[in-house]
Every structure is written in C-alpha cells, then in structure tokens.
Amino acid sequence: MKNIVFLLCLFFVHAYSYAQIVVSNDLFRNLYVGVENPISISVKNIPEQNLILSVSMGEIKKVASGKYIWKVCEKNSLFGELRVYNKSALIKSIRFKLVQIPDPKILTTTQDGEILFKGIKAWWGVRAEVDSPEIYGLSCRVDKFTITILKNDGTLVSLENIGPEYQKPVIDVFTALAVGEKVTLSDFIVTVGCETTKRRLNTILTQVHSGKLYQYRH
C-alpha cells in the first residue's frame, strides 16, 4: 500500500513538473481598480477544462479560450492574488500590484473649455475623463456638481445639478445671465469605472459671462 501511495505521489509530481503555465495581464502593468483587466492564461500538459481560477478580491470570468476578465471594484489590499488549480490541486499563484486609477479631469462639452452659453441645449454640461497613457476607454460618470452664480448685484445663486448634463433649473438660470456675472462649477462627485466608492474632486471651473455664443464640441 505504501508503495502504491508513493508511486501515485511520484506520478503527480512528475505530471506537474511538465505543466507549463503562463499568466499575463494583457493591457496593463498592474491590476487596476474599476476597470476590466484582460488576463491570458496559457497552460501545457493540463486540459483547459480542468482549470479552476480563484481570486483574492473582485471577480474573474472566462470570455474565450485562455482569455479572462478580472474586475476589482474596491481596493482593500495592496495586491490581488490569482490562483490557478488543476481541479483541486493548486498549480500556480501569482500576485498583481493593485493600483487605484487617478482622479479624472472635468471637461466641458464646448470648444476651448468654455462654461457658458446662449441658447443652451439640455445635453450640454460636463464630462469626466482619466488622463493616463495606460488607461483608455474607461467609463467615468459625473453624478452631480454644484453651480454657483455671483450676480452683478452681489447676490449668490447656488444650484445642485444631478448628472453630467445641465438640468432645466440650471438652463433657466444660465439663459437669464447678464454680461459680467460669474459662474463657478465645483463639488464634483464622480464614479470611476465600477468603483463602489464615489469620488469628490477638488476641481473648480470659473468663468465670467461675456455674452459670447459658444458652440458644442462634437
């Protein structure tokens, strides 16, 4: 019996010694929070249907042969660990540095970054974009922001806008602006990718209304 157990152990060690596994993050150097990280896994000498994957955080799903998407929506560690099993036997464990995507920039939807308009359309407003050479195609959503207007008589008007596009109360105030009145956009709350925690940005956009007509940026 002892000889049989020894031979079985020797067989499994021999089999795994010939198992060649390559795990790679196809687009990024690190594992990014909030974005879909494409993972490739190449295995020799083990049937792909035998592979079982588990991750220390987030979720991983198969999208094609040897291709997976690993998505982490909350950072609660410095590293994310991916474990590859042949059925129940662990054959590979690899750690990726977990990186938070930088805060997005707030941009207006008009040419030259102007805020104010005449003949405002409901779909004009702001947008959030991440300025990074490595991250592209990431969805950033502006959830709300504050509009403050300093009128020529010294009074302040403050409105909260929900979403990236100007809502009707804001449009009504903008269309009634007088030349010389100052508009400030601030307190931007944004969602980056699938992150579960919303971000508050320190961005402040300010402009004095000149009466000029600004065009929509296509």
Buried (B, 14 or more C-beta within 10 A) or exposed (E): EEEEEEEEEEEEEEBBEEBEBEBEBEBBEBBBBBBBBBBEBEBEEBEEEEBEBEBBBBEBEBEEEBEBBBBBBEBEEEEBBBBBBBEEEEBBEBEBEBBEBEBBEBBBBBEEEBBBBEEBEEEBBBBBEBEEEEBEEBEBBBBBBBBBBBBEEEEEEEBEBEEBBBBEEBBEBBEEBEEEBBBBBBBBBBBBBBBEEEBEBEBEBEBEBEEEEBEEBE
